Each structure stands twice: as structure tokens, then as C-alpha cells.
Amino acid sequence: MVNSVVLLRVGRGLVNEVAEALAELNGVAEVYSVGGQYDLVAILRVRDNEALAALVTEHMLKVEGVTYSETLIAFRAFSRHDLESMFSLGME
């Protein structure tokens, strides 16, 4: 599984429409509206790099209103939830 974070800028007044369109795409796990330099952050989870490339270039960037994107590929995931479940194995 390949996990990725995509930072997006969108046209003025289009944040909600773009976020909803992105959230409907297969492989897009979550979309957040954010403040700061970017308008949206999308969390992607796909089977391999080929699927990631297709999702970003063939689907996400064709959503009307997306003006810029930056894709970050995750090497490892660190999560309090994952660590707690790992250390609680066999403990009741």
C-alpha cells in the first residue's frame, strides 16, 4: 500500500466543490480544508505507485478548480493508535 499526502490550491470560492469531488475518487481516503498556503489536503491510499500516478494525474488534477498541487509520498506511518494496538497485543 502506498500512502500519500497531496497539498492543493484551488480557485477562489471553490474549496467545498473541489473537496467534495476529490472525496468521491477511489483512493482518496480523506480531504481536509485547511488554512495557510494551501486550501485542501487530500490523504491518498492506493495499492502501488502506478495507481498513485494515475489517481493524481488522470483524476485529481482534472477536477475543475484545482490550480496547483504538491504530492508527498509517505515512507512510514507513525500513529499513536497503531503503536498502542501493537503494544497491547495479548494484554487484556
Secondary structure, DSSP 8 states (H G I E B T S, - for coil): -EEEEEEEEE-TT-HHHHHHHHHTSTTEEEEEE-SSS-SEEEEEEESSHHHHHHIIIIIGGGSTTEEEEEEEE-S----HHHHHHHHTTT--
